[in-house]
């Protein structure tokens, strides 16, 4: 047997096979690119047909953000401000419950500015919170903690609930907070706000004749690392005005592109 000739034949055959496989790869890659280019206009067309609009100035490339970990603070009654306090108690280590000596006027008809200024001046690390909502029926205002300049959405462990009396004066508050905030060393690429809108639409969550008002980046609790420690995930909050004039909030995983629903307690784990 002529081994030299056989060896040459094997080399030629494997070379042809490699060329074939590479051409097949290029063909599949090109198909995927073409599909990607075609899919965006297709979604845009369907949004237009359903009369769903969104802002023109959405970021095309939002860049990177890290996951962040934080520890639930174990409170002591001494953490409550000393002025105008009738009673302070700690419940289950992490919840600080404070009652004022007498009702305190908020001023300016409970505006966002006046409420946040009140919290900043009367609550432990109060400037680390932003107003989320005021519930006039329950006489409460909800504030969520800010993580690296971004709101921590719907976290019971990074929250202040301020209670009012019927005259609109503050009577007490409950507080939880995360401390020892540490960003992960490696940041993650974020999906675009436009992609977050498309994800909602493709999951049937955007109604006809609705308008996307804004897409804001924040964080949500992703996983319980331990009893005290949580990891936070970059999260898009999409605010939508419905046809009847009401608004709805939707949340999208800004890293892995999936819908986030705040149903189970955060202590139970990840999405």
N, C-alpha and C positions, 0 to 999 in steps of 0.2 A: 504493500500500500504506500502511495506517495503522500507521506504526512505533511510535507510542505504545502502540497496542493490542497489537501484537506483543510489545513489550517487557514489558508487563504480564503477558501470557500466559506468557512465559519465566520471569518472576519467580515466578509462581504455581506453574508446573510444578516449578521447582527447589526451591521451598519444600516442596512435597509430597514430592519425592524426599528432601530432607534429613530431613523428619519420618519417612519410611519407614525410611531408613537408621538413624536414631537409635533408632527403636522396635525394629529388628532387633538393634542392638547391645545394647539393654537386655534383650531377650529372651535373647540368647546369654549375657550377663553373669549374668542371674538363673539360667539353667540351670547355668552353671559353679559359682555359689555353692551352689545346691541339691545339685549332685553332690558338692561338697567337704563339705557338711554330712552327706550320706548316706554318703560313703565311709568316714569315721572309724568310725562304729558298725559298718559292715560288716566292717572289719578287726578291730575289737574282738570281734565275734561269732565270727569265724573263729579268733582267738587263743583264745577261751574254749572253742570246740569242740575244738581241738587241745590243750587244757590247757596253754597257755603263759602263764605269769604274769610280772608285772614289778612293781617297786616302785610304791606309790601316790603317793610324794612327788616324782615327777619334775618338773623345771622345765617349765612350759608356755611360758615366754618366756625363753630363755637369754641374750638380748641380742646384743651384737656382740663380735667379736674381730678383730684385724688379722692379715694375713699377716705373717710375720717373715722377714728374711733374716739369714744368718750366714756367717762365713768360717771355713773349716777352718784350724786353727792349724798353722803350721809349727814343729815342736818343735826344741829343742836339748837336748843331754844335760844342760845346766845346769838345765833345768826340773824335773828329778827332785829330790825331797827329798834333802838331803845326809846325813841320818842313816840308819844301818843299810842302806846300799846297797852291794851287791857289784859290780854292773855296770849301766850304762844305755846304751841304744843307740836311735838313731832310724832307722826303716825307712820308705823312700819319703816322707820329709819329714813325714808327718802322724801316724805311729804311734810312740809312745814305749813302749819295752819296758824294764822295770825289774826287776832281781832283787835280793832282800834278801840281806844278808850271812849271815843265819841265819834259819830259819823263825820266824815271828812268830805268837804265839797271838792268836786273835781274841777269845775269851772268850764266855761266855753262849751256848754251843752254836750259834754262827753265826746268831743272831737278826737280824731286820731292823735293830733298833736298834744292835746291836754291830757289824754289818757296815758300816752307813752311818757310824758313828762312826769305824771303822777307816779307811775311805776318806777321810773328811774330814780325818783327821790324818796320813795317809801318802801322799796322792796330790795332784798339782798341781791346784789348784782343786777339791779333792775334795768340798767341800760343795755343789758344783753337780750332784751325781749322786744318784739314788735307786735302791734295789735293785729289780731286775726279777725275777730268779729265781736259785735255787741249784740246781745240777745235781750231785747227790751221785755219780752214776756217772762223770762227767767231772772231778769235784773242781774245779768252777768256780762263780763267782758273777758274774752279769751286772748291770751298773748302766748306766742311761741318763741322759743329761744332762737337766737341767731348764731349760726355756725359759720365761721370764716366769712362773715358778711352776707350769708344766705340763710333764709328761713328754714328751720327744721320742721317740716310739715307733719301735723297730726301726731305729735309725740307726747304721750302722757308723762314722760320723764324729763321733758324740757318745756315746762308749761307754767303759766300763772293764770289762775282764775280769780278775778276780782268781783266781789259781790256788792250790790247796792241795796239801799232801802227804797221805799216807794217815793221818797223825795229826790232820788238820784244821787245820794251821797254814799261814798264808800264806807262799808262797815267791817269788812274782813277780806282776807285773800288766802288762797292755797297756792303753794309753790313747789315745783320740782326743778332740778337743773342738772345738766351734765358739766363735769369739770375734766381737767387733764385731757383736753382735746389734742389729738395727734394725727396729722395727715399722713397717709401712707407715702412711702418714699417714691413709689411709681404712680404717676398720674395715668388716667385712662382717656382715650379719645371719646368725645361726646357725639351722639347723633345730633343732627341739626334740629332746630325748632320745627322746620317744615316737615321733617321726617316724623316728629312726634305727632303732628297733626294728621299725617297720612296714616300712622298707626291707629289713632283713634277712629278715623274714618273706615279703615279696612276691618276694624273690629265692630263696626256698626254703632259706635257711640256718638257720632255727630249727626244731629237731626237735619232734615231739610230746612232751608231758610234760616240758618243760624249763622252767627258771626263770631269768629275767634277774635277776642279782644286783645289778648296778650299771651305770651309764652314766657314764663319766668323760671329761672334756674334756682333750685334750692336743694335741700337734702331730705331724705327720709330714712327711718331706721331699716336697715337691710337685714341684719342678723344679730342675735344675742350671742356674744362671745362668751360671756359668763353671767352670773347673777347681777354683777355690777356694770359690766362693760358692754357697749353696743357699737356696732359698726354702721356708719351712715353712707348712703348711696346718693350720688348726684341724681337729681330728679327734676323733670320738667313739669311745671304746673301750667296747665292750659285752661284759661278762663274763657268760657263761651257764653254769648248771649243768645238765648233761644227765641223762637218766633214770638212767644207770648210776652217777651220783655224780661223774663227772669234770667238768672245766670246760673251756670253750673261749672264746677271745678272737676278737672280730670288730671290724672297724674301718670307720667310715663317714665319708665326707667331710662335715664339719659345715657347709660352705658350699653345695656343689652337690648334696648328697644322692646319693652313689654309693658303692658298695663299694670299699674299698681293700685290695689284696692286696700283701703284702710278698714279692715273688718276685725281681724283677730288681734288680741293684745300683742304688743311688740315683743313681750317676753317670750312668746311662743316660738319665735324663730324668724326665718327669712320668708321672702315672698315665694 
